[in-house]
Amino acid sequence: MKTPPLPLTPLDTATAPEGSKALVEKVQKDFRFIPNLFGVFAHSPAFLSGYMALDQAYGQSCLSPKERQVVLLAASVENACRYCTAAHSTILKNAMKAPAEMVEAIRAGRSLSDTRLEALVRLTREMVEKRGHVSAEIVEEFVAAGYGREQVLEVLLGVALKTMSNYTHHLSGVEIDPAFAPEVS
């Protein structure tokens, strides 16, 4: 593997700058450990704060927790982020009790049997791949699957969140945490 352009060592509650300490403590409480990627975010209090605020807003969307994770996984796969693909696969399988076949289908780019989730994945993939230039057909498929037009913006919110974390991993090359390692491919 080539050396990443921004090799930053993950920080923790003892090493994070003052502006990041409280947020790192919250991450540790929420996850029961500090994921390495959040440790990298902590180098910039503004970045960590912005990421966590965006994540909190995303959590208030009309998408269900499982649907939100599906968006995060699909965006991570499309952005070729090994770290976030492993993390969101883990969350979907363990916390959301999603079937392994569904997670593997998203990761492999195969269609899902659930037409609603398939429309969500297709919208997410196209949004990432075409940098927001989504076709009217994909939006209509999404709406026909039972989503509201305003939820396209909520998918965009998830894509924005993953753009921050996916690109941070690309830049830093931080090691994938043992908690997520079983899902690395």
C-alpha positions in Angstrom: 0.0 0.0 0.0 1.3 3.4 -0.9 2.0 6.0 1.8 -1.1 8.2 2.3 -0.6 11.9 1.7 -1.8 12.8 5.2 -0.6 10.1 7.6 -2.1 11.3 10.9 -1.9 9.2 14.1 -5.3 8.8 15.8 -5.7 10.9 18.9 -7.5 10.0 22.1 -8.8 11.8 25.1 -5.3 12.4 26.4 -3.7 13.6 23.2 -6.6 15.5 21.4 -6.4 19.2 21.3 -8.6 21.1 23.8 -11.3 21.8 21.2 -11.7 18.1 20.5 -11.4 16.6 23.9 -15.1 16.7 24.9 -16.2 15.4 21.5 -13.7 12.5 21.6 -15.0 11.7 25.1 -18.5 11.5 23.6 -17.3 9.3 20.8 -15.7 7.0 23.3 -18.9 6.8 25.3 -21.1 6.2 22.2 -18.9 3.6 20.6 -17.3 2.2 23.8 -14.0 2.9 22.1 -12.5 5.6 19.9 -12.6 4.5 16.3 -9.3 5.3 14.6 -11.1 7.5 12.0 -12.6 9.7 14.7 -9.1 9.9 16.3 -7.9 11.4 13.0 -10.9 13.8 12.9 -9.8 15.0 16.3 -6.7 16.7 14.9 -9.1 19.4 13.7 -11.7 20.5 16.3 -13.6 22.2 13.5 -13.7 19.1 11.4 -14.7 16.8 14.3 -17.4 19.2 15.4 -18.7 19.6 11.9 -18.8 15.9 11.3 -20.6 15.2 14.5 -23.2 18.0 13.9 -23.9 16.6 10.4 -24.2 13.1 11.9 -26.7 14.4 14.5 -28.7 16.1 11.8 -28.7 13.0 9.7 -30.0 11.0 12.7 -33.1 13.3 12.7 -34.0 12.6 9.1 -37.1 10.7 8.1 -35.1 7.7 7.0 -35.1 4.8 9.4 -31.9 3.9 11.2 -31.5 0.9 8.9 -32.1 3.0 5.8 -29.6 5.6 7.0 -26.9 2.8 7.4 -27.8 1.5 3.9 -27.1 5.0 2.5 -23.8 5.2 4.4 -22.7 1.7 3.2 -23.7 2.3 -0.4 -21.8 5.7 -0.5 -18.8 4.1 1.2 -18.7 1.3 -1.4 -19.1 3.8 -4.3 -16.3 5.9 -2.8 -14.1 2.8 -2.4 -13.5 3.4 1.3 -12.4 0.1 2.9 -12.6 1.6 6.4 -16.2 2.9 6.2 -17.4 -0.1 4.2 -16.2 -2.4 7.0 -17.6 -0.1 9.7 -21.1 0.2 8.2 -21.2 -3.5 7.2 -20.5 -4.2 10.9 -23.2 -1.8 12.1 -25.8 -3.1 9.7 -25.2 -6.8 10.6 -24.8 -6.4 14.3 -26.8 -3.3 15.5 -29.4 -3.3 12.7 -29.7 -7.1 12.4 -29.6 -6.8 8.6 -29.2 -10.1 6.7 -25.7 -10.8 5.6 -26.9 -11.4 2.1 -28.3 -7.8 1.9 -25.0 -6.3 3.1 -23.0 -8.4 0.7 -25.3 -7.5 -2.2 -24.8 -3.8 -1.5 -21.0 -4.3 -1.3 -21.0 -6.3 -4.5 -23.2 -3.9 -6.4 -25.9 -6.5 -6.8 -29.6 -5.7 -6.8 -31.6 -6.1 -3.5 -34.8 -8.1 -3.4 -36.4 -5.3 -1.3 -37.5 -2.8 -3.9 -37.7 0.1 -1.4 -34.1 -0.4 -0.3 -33.0 -1.1 -3.8 -34.3 2.3 -4.9 -32.5 3.9 -1.9 -29.2 2.2 -2.9 -29.6 3.1 -6.6 -30.2 6.8 -5.7 -27.2 6.8 -3.3 -24.9 5.2 -5.9 -25.9 7.6 -8.7 -25.6 10.6 -6.4 -22.0 9.7 -5.5 -21.0 8.4 -9.0 -22.5 11.4 -10.8 -21.6 14.0 -8.1 -25.2 15.0 -7.6 -26.3 14.9 -11.2 -29.0 12.3 -10.6 -31.4 11.4 -13.4 -35.1 12.1 -13.1 -35.7 8.4 -13.6 -33.7 7.4 -10.5 -35.6 10.1 -8.5 -39.0 8.8 -9.8 -38.0 5.2 -9.0 -37.1 6.4 -5.4 -40.5 8.2 -5.1 -42.4 5.2 -6.5 -40.8 3.0 -3.9 -42.6 5.1 -1.2 -40.1 7.8 -0.3 -40.9 11.5 -0.4 -39.1 13.9 -2.7 -37.7 15.7 0.3 -35.9 12.5 1.3 -33.6 12.9 -1.7 -32.1 15.7 0.3 -31.7 13.4 3.3 -29.9 10.9 1.2 -27.6 13.8 0.1 -27.0 14.5 3.8 -25.8 10.9 4.2 -23.6 11.2 1.1 -22.1 14.4 2.5 -21.3 12.7 5.8 -19.6 9.8 4.0 -17.7 12.1 1.7 -16.1 13.6 4.8 -15.2 10.3 6.4 -14.4 8.4 3.2 -12.0 11.1 1.9 -10.4 11.4 5.4 -9.6 7.7 5.2 -8.2 8.0 1.7 -6.0 10.9 2.9 -4.9 9.4 6.2 -4.8 5.6 5.5 -5.6 5.1 9.1 -5.7 1.5 10.3 -9.1 -0.2 10.4 -10.2 -0.9 14.0 -10.3 -4.5 15.2 -14.1 -4.1 15.8 -14.6 -3.6 12.1 -11.8 -5.9 10.8 -14.0 -9.0 10.2 -15.8 -7.0 7.5 -12.7 -5.9 5.6 -12.5 -7.4 2.1 
